[in-house]
């Protein structure tokens, strides 16, 4: 499983970090972000890449879990 910590990054950095993590074509990936904009952009990117996406809102962060 790939893990990406994109907290504190402004767009498009979280999407670019996620794209780089997908180069190995992982079956599962988790991306941690801290803004709704990043959540929306990363979620859209992962869905377009063929992943099923679940979003979990934590206290201050957002965990995006994706799998094929």
Protein Blocks (a to p, Z undefined) as FASTA:
>chain_A
ZZddfehiacfklmmmmmmmmmnopabdcdddfbfklmmmmmmmmmmnopacdddddfkl
ccddddZZ
